[in-house]
Amino acid sequence: MTTADDHGSVLDTEIGALRGGSADLAQYAGKAVLIVNVASKCGLTPQYTGLERLHERYAGQGFTVLGVPCNQFLGQEPGSAEEIAEFCSATYGVTFPLTEKVEVNGAGRHALYERLTGFADAEGHSGDIRWNFEKFLIGRDGSVVGRFSPQTEPEADEIVSAVEAQLG
């Protein structure tokens, strides 16, 4: 398993897919990926709409959103894999991929987030994930090139311009 001390691509990390098997992050090599810890019962849950629009807008240019369900913030993602998938599809029309539900903070923090949390956002925040819908932009080379707070809307200028810079 990959650790935060490795210097390879974030996409070398192993994580399961929401409905079982591997999420196969290696398939995104050479693409830009926005990794977002998501939850179905959060005040920020409507961000699924903007995430889906961002995904649809740039998918043909080598971009994807990758949702990572997490139940560590006030139990706001309590559902099973099937319930999460159904909610995202039926409520928000989500077509972007979702991983298995993981922990993003604490002793059980998934290896993917071990690697991501070392990167600081524009305000200098690094370390623990602050809330649902914190966003990390992975560049085509597999490195973290941006971190955005949970309150930053998916279609905010700073995210759109960062995505476009990776696709340009």
Backbone as numpy.savetxt, mean C-alpha at the origin, in Angstrom:
# Nx Ny Nz CAx CAy CAz Cx Cy Cz
13.33 -14.79 4.24 12.49 -13.61 4.24 13.37 -12.37 4.24
12.95 -11.34 3.58 13.69 -10.11 3.46 13.56 -9.29 4.74
14.62 -8.61 5.11 14.59 -7.76 6.30 14.92 -6.34 5.93
14.75 -5.45 6.88 15.01 -4.03 6.64 16.47 -3.76 6.33
17.36 -4.68 6.72 18.79 -4.46 6.48 19.21 -4.81 5.06
18.37 -5.50 4.33 18.71 -5.86 2.96 18.62 -4.63 2.08
19.42 -4.61 1.01 19.44 -3.45 0.13 18.74 -3.70 -1.19
18.08 -4.84 -1.32 17.37 -5.14 -2.56 16.06 -4.38 -2.64
15.31 -4.69 -3.64 14.02 -4.06 -3.87 13.02 -4.42 -2.78
12.17 -3.47 -2.42 11.06 -3.74 -1.51 10.21 -4.87 -2.09
10.19 -4.96 -3.40 9.36 -5.96 -4.08 9.92 -7.38 -3.97
11.08 -7.53 -3.32 11.63 -8.85 -3.05 10.98 -9.50 -1.82
10.21 -8.72 -1.07 9.59 -9.19 0.16 8.43 -10.13 -0.16
8.33 -11.19 0.63 7.23 -12.14 0.45 6.03 -11.72 1.27
4.86 -11.74 0.66 3.60 -11.46 1.35 2.50 -12.21 0.61
1.53 -12.68 1.36 0.45 -13.45 0.76 -0.59 -12.55 0.09
-1.31 -13.13 -0.84 -2.44 -12.44 -1.48 -3.65 -12.55 -0.57
-4.61 -11.66 -0.72 -5.80 -11.65 0.13 -6.53 -12.98 0.09
-6.66 -13.56 -1.07 -7.43 -14.81 -1.21 -6.55 -16.06 -1.20
-5.32 -15.93 -0.66 -4.44 -17.09 -0.54 -3.35 -17.09 -1.60
-2.32 -17.87 -1.36 -1.18 -17.92 -2.26 -0.31 -16.69 -2.07
0.63 -16.51 -2.96 1.56 -15.39 -2.87 1.02 -14.18 -3.62
1.29 -12.99 -3.08 0.93 -11.76 -3.80 1.94 -11.50 -4.91
3.07 -12.23 -4.90 4.09 -12.15 -5.94 4.46 -10.71 -6.29
5.02 -10.00 -5.32 5.39 -8.60 -5.53 6.41 -8.44 -6.65
7.18 -9.49 -6.93 8.17 -9.42 -8.00 7.54 -9.10 -9.36
6.25 -9.40 -9.53 5.58 -9.10 -10.79 5.50 -7.60 -11.06
5.72 -6.79 -10.02 5.66 -5.34 -10.17 7.02 -4.71 -10.43
8.04 -5.52 -10.57 9.38 -4.99 -10.89 9.28 -4.20 -12.19
9.90 -3.02 -12.19 9.86 -2.17 -13.36 8.62 -1.30 -13.43
7.75 -1.41 -12.43 6.53 -0.59 -12.36 6.61 0.30 -11.13
5.76 1.31 -11.10 5.60 2.12 -9.90 4.42 1.55 -9.13
4.55 1.46 -7.80 3.53 0.84 -6.96 3.25 1.76 -5.77
1.99 2.04 -5.51 1.60 2.78 -4.32 1.05 1.77 -3.32
1.81 1.52 -2.25 1.42 0.56 -1.22 0.69 1.32 -0.12
-0.51 0.85 0.21 -1.37 1.55 1.17 -1.96 0.56 2.16
-1.78 0.83 3.47 -2.47 -0.01 4.46 -3.92 0.46 4.54
-4.83 -0.46 4.30 -6.24 -0.12 4.13 -7.11 -0.74 5.22
-8.31 -0.16 5.40 -9.28 -0.66 6.36 -10.68 -0.30 5.88
-11.63 -1.17 6.16 -13.00 -1.02 5.66 -13.91 -0.19 6.54
-13.54 0.04 7.79 -14.43 0.72 8.73 -13.76 1.95 9.34
-13.06 2.71 8.52 -12.29 3.86 8.97 -12.90 5.13 8.38
-12.73 6.24 9.06 -13.18 7.51 8.50 -12.50 7.84 7.18
-11.34 7.24 6.95 -10.60 7.48 5.70 -10.93 6.45 4.61
-11.80 5.48 4.92 -12.15 4.43 3.95 -12.60 4.98 2.60
-13.29 6.13 2.53 -13.65 6.66 1.21 -12.45 6.93 0.29
-11.22 6.89 0.84 -10.05 7.04 -0.02 -9.94 5.90 -1.02
-10.64 4.79 -0.79 -10.66 3.72 -1.78 -11.07 4.26 -3.15
-11.99 5.21 -3.19 -12.45 5.78 -4.45 -11.29 6.43 -5.20
-10.54 7.28 -4.52 -9.40 7.94 -5.14 -8.29 6.98 -5.50
-8.07 5.97 -4.67 -7.06 4.96 -4.98 -7.42 4.21 -6.26
-8.69 3.85 -6.39 -9.13 3.13 -7.59 -9.00 4.02 -8.82
-9.37 5.30 -8.71 -9.24 6.21 -9.86 -7.77 6.38 -10.25
-6.90 6.50 -9.25 -5.46 6.62 -9.53 -4.95 5.36 -10.23
-5.37 4.21 -9.72 -4.99 2.92 -10.32 -5.45 2.85 -11.78
-6.71 3.17 -12.02 -7.25 3.09 -13.38 -6.57 4.09 -14.31
-6.28 5.28 -13.80 -5.69 6.34 -14.62 -4.30 5.98 -15.13
-3.50 5.31 -14.30 -2.10 5.06 -14.66 -1.74 3.59 -14.89
-2.69 2.68 -14.75 -2.39 1.25 -14.89 -1.75 0.93 -16.24
-2.20 1.56 -17.29 -1.66 1.30 -18.62 -0.25 1.84 -18.83
0.23 2.62 -17.86 1.57 3.20 -17.96 2.57 2.51 -17.03
2.17 1.39 -16.43 3.09 0.67 -15.56 2.96 1.06 -14.11
1.74 1.25 -13.62 1.49 1.64 -12.24 0.40 0.77 -11.65
0.51 0.50 -10.35 -0.57 -0.16 -9.63 -0.64 0.35 -8.21
-1.82 0.29 -7.65 -2.02 0.47 -6.22 -2.02 -0.94 -5.63
-1.43 -1.09 -4.46 -1.44 -2.37 -3.76 -1.99 -2.12 -2.36
-3.18 -2.64 -2.07 -3.80 -2.47 -0.77 -3.35 -3.55 0.19
-3.01 -3.13 1.42 -2.56 -4.06 2.45 -3.48 -3.92 3.66
-4.50 -4.77 3.77 -5.42 -4.68 4.90 -4.71 -4.84 6.24
-5.14 -4.04 7.21 -4.56 -4.06 8.54 -5.65 -3.76 9.56
-5.65 -4.50 10.67 -6.67 -4.33 11.70 -6.08 -3.76 12.99
-4.95 -3.06 12.91 -4.29 -2.58 14.12 -4.79 -1.23 14.62
-5.63 -0.55 13.89 -6.07 0.78 14.30 -7.55 0.73 14.67
-7.82 0.60 15.95 -9.18 0.53 16.51 -10.03 -0.58 15.88
-9.39 -1.67 15.45 -10.14 -2.80 14.90 -10.96 -2.45 13.69
-10.44 -1.57 12.83 -11.22 -1.06 11.70 -11.16 -1.94 10.45
-10.49 -3.09 10.54 -10.50 -4.06 9.43 -10.68 -5.44 10.03
-11.87 -5.71 10.61 -12.08 -6.98 11.32 -12.43 -8.16 10.42
-12.77 -7.91 9.18 -13.33 -8.94 8.32 -12.37 -10.03 7.89
-12.97 -11.10 7.39 -12.21 -12.19 6.78 -11.74 -11.74 5.40
-10.89 -12.53 4.79 -10.42 -12.21 3.44 -11.59 -12.05 2.49
-12.57 -12.94 2.58 -13.72 -12.88 1.69 -14.54 -11.61 1.93
-14.73 -11.27 3.21 -15.50 -10.07 3.54 -14.80 -8.80 3.06
-13.49 -8.75 3.21 -12.72 -7.59 2.76 -12.82 -7.46 1.24
-12.62 -8.57 0.54 -12.68 -8.55 -0.92 -14.06 -8.11 -1.41
-15.10 -8.65 -0.80 -16.47 -8.30 -1.20 -16.75 -6.83 -0.92
-16.36 -6.33 0.25 -16.59 -4.94 0.59 -15.89 -4.01 -0.40
-14.62 -4.28 -0.68 -13.86 -3.41 -1.58 -14.44 -3.41 -2.99
-14.84 -4.56 -3.45 -15.40 -4.68 -4.80 -16.79 -4.07 -4.88
-17.67 -4.46 -3.98 -19.06 -4.02 -4.05 -19.24 -2.55 -3.68
-18.49 -2.07 -2.70 -18.69 -0.71 -2.21 -17.89 0.32 -3.01
-16.68 -0.04 -3.39 -15.80 0.94 -4.04 -15.33 0.54 -5.44
-15.75 -0.60 -5.93 -15.36 -1.03 -7.26 -13.86 -1.26 -7.41
-13.23 -1.67 -6.31 -11.78 -1.85 -6.31 -11.36 -2.96 -7.25
-10.43 -2.66 -8.14 -9.85 -3.67 -9.03 -8.37 -3.87 -8.77
-7.76 -2.98 -7.97 -6.33 -3.15 -7.69 -6.13 -4.31 -6.71
-4.93 -4.90 -6.71 -4.69 -6.08 -5.87 -4.65 -5.75 -4.38
-5.01 -6.74 -3.59 -4.97 -6.66 -2.13 -4.16 -7.83 -1.59
-3.37 -7.56 -0.56 -2.59 -8.62 0.07 -3.38 -9.21 1.23
-2.77 -10.19 1.86 -3.32 -10.72 3.10 -3.33 -9.62 4.16
-4.16 -9.80 5.18 -4.21 -8.85 6.30 -2.95 -9.06 7.14
-2.24 -7.96 7.44 -0.99 -8.04 8.21 -0.95 -6.97 9.29
0.05 -7.10 10.16 0.35 -6.06 11.14 1.42 -5.15 10.54
1.23 -3.84 10.71 2.18 -2.87 10.15 3.06 -2.24 11.23
2.71 -2.44 12.49 3.46 -1.92 13.62 3.67 -3.01 14.66
4.60 -2.76 15.58 4.79 -3.64 16.72 5.62 -4.88 16.44
5.62 -5.77 17.43 6.45 -6.97 17.36 6.08 -7.88 16.20
4.81 -7.85 15.78 4.36 -8.68 14.67 4.40 -7.99 13.33
5.09 -6.84 13.24 5.15 -6.07 11.99 5.65 -6.95 10.86
4.91 -6.94 9.75 5.29 -7.72 8.57 6.60 -7.20 7.98
7.37 -8.09 7.38 8.67 -7.72 6.80 8.55 -6.58 5.78
7.45 -6.53 5.04 7.27 -5.45 4.08 7.29 -4.11 4.79
6.60 -4.02 5.92 6.55 -2.77 6.66 7.82 -2.52 7.46
8.57 -3.58 7.77 9.90 -3.38 8.36 10.74 -2.54 7.40
10.60 -2.82 6.13 11.38 -2.10 5.11 10.81 -0.72 4.84
9.50 -0.60 4.77 8.87 0.67 4.42 9.01 1.74 5.50
8.88 1.35 6.76 8.80 2.34 7.84 10.10 3.09 8.09
11.20 2.65 7.54 12.45 3.38 7.68 12.51 4.63 6.81
11.59 4.76 5.89 11.58 5.88 4.96 10.74 7.02 5.53
11.25 8.25 5.46 10.55 9.42 6.01 9.69 10.10 4.95
8.60 10.72 5.41 7.76 11.51 4.52 8.33 12.93 4.41
7.64 13.80 3.70 8.12 15.17 3.45 8.26 15.97 4.75
7.50 15.59 5.79 7.59 16.29 7.07 8.64 15.67 7.99
9.31 14.63 7.52 10.36 13.99 8.31 9.89 12.83 9.17
8.61 12.45 9.08 8.12 11.32 9.88 8.60 10.00 9.28
9.28 9.22 10.11 9.60 7.85 9.74 9.18 6.97 10.92
9.34 5.69 10.77 8.96 4.79 11.85 7.52 4.34 11.71
6.88 4.11 12.85 5.56 3.49 12.87 4.55 4.15 11.93
3.68 3.30 11.41 2.55 3.75 10.61 1.60 4.48 11.56
1.14 5.65 11.17 0.33 6.49 12.06 -1.14 6.10 12.07
-1.67 5.62 10.93 -3.09 5.29 10.85 -3.33 4.55 9.55
-4.56 4.12 9.34 -4.94 3.50 8.07 -4.69 4.48 6.92
-4.39 3.95 5.76 -4.22 4.71 4.52 -2.94 5.54 4.47
-1.90 5.10 5.20 -0.58 5.70 4.98 -0.06 5.10 3.68
0.59 5.93 2.86 0.94 5.54 1.49 2.44 5.59 1.25
2.95 4.58 0.55 4.35 4.52 0.15 4.42 4.33 -1.35
5.16 5.19 -2.03 5.35 5.04 -3.47 6.67 4.32 -3.72
6.59 3.22 -4.45 7.76 2.43 -4.82 8.07 2.76 -6.28
9.33 3.12 -6.53 9.74 3.46 -7.88 9.96 2.23 -8.74
10.19 2.46 -10.01 10.39 1.35 -10.96 11.57 0.45 -10.58
12.53 1.01 -9.81 13.70 0.23 -9.39 13.45 -0.54 -8.10
12.24 -0.45 -7.54 11.90 -1.18 -6.33 12.24 -0.45 -5.04
12.73 0.78 -5.13 13.06 1.54 -3.92 11.90 2.44 -3.51
11.85 2.77 -2.23 10.82 3.70 -1.73 11.21 5.10 -2.18
10.31 5.77 -2.87 10.59 7.13 -3.36 9.66 8.17 -2.76
8.67 7.73 -1.99 7.77 8.69 -1.35 6.95 8.04 -0.26
6.66 8.84 0.77 5.77 8.41 1.86 4.79 9.55 2.09
3.52 9.21 2.22 2.47 10.20 2.35 1.57 9.86 3.53
1.17 10.88 4.27 0.38 10.67 5.48 -0.99 10.09 5.14
-1.62 9.48 6.14 -2.96 8.92 5.93 -3.96 9.96 5.44
-3.83 11.20 5.88 -4.80 12.23 5.51 -4.59 12.75 4.09
-3.45 12.46 3.47 -3.21 12.91 2.10 -4.08 12.10 1.15
-4.96 12.79 0.46 -5.87 12.11 -0.47 -5.08 11.48 -1.62
-5.52 10.31 -2.09 -4.79 9.62 -3.16 -4.57 10.45 -4.42
-5.51 11.35 -4.73 -5.37 12.16 -5.94 -4.82 13.56 -5.66
-4.21 13.74 -4.48 -3.57 15.01 -4.15 -2.42 15.27 -5.11
-2.15 16.54 -5.36 -1.10 16.92 -6.31 0.23 16.26 -6.00
0.60 16.19 -4.71 1.92 15.63 -4.38 2.02 14.15 -4.71
0.93 13.41 -4.60 0.97 11.99 -4.96 0.94 11.85 -6.48
0.03 12.54 -7.14 -0.06 12.45 -8.61 1.27 12.84 -9.25
1.88 13.93 -8.80 3.15 14.34 -9.42 4.26 13.35 -9.14
4.26 12.73 -7.95 5.28 11.72 -7.64 5.09 10.48 -8.50
3.83 10.07 -8.71 3.55 8.91 -9.56 3.99 9.23 -11.00
3.59 10.39 -11.48 3.93 10.76 -12.86 5.44 10.85 -13.06
6.17 11.30 -12.05 7.64 11.37 -12.15 8.23 9.97 -12.32
7.63 8.97 -11.66 8.12 7.59 -11.79 7.76 6.99 -13.15
6.68 7.47 -13.72 6.23 6.91 -15.00 6.84 7.65 -16.19
7.31 8.88 -15.94 7.85 9.71 -17.01 9.06 9.15 -17.61
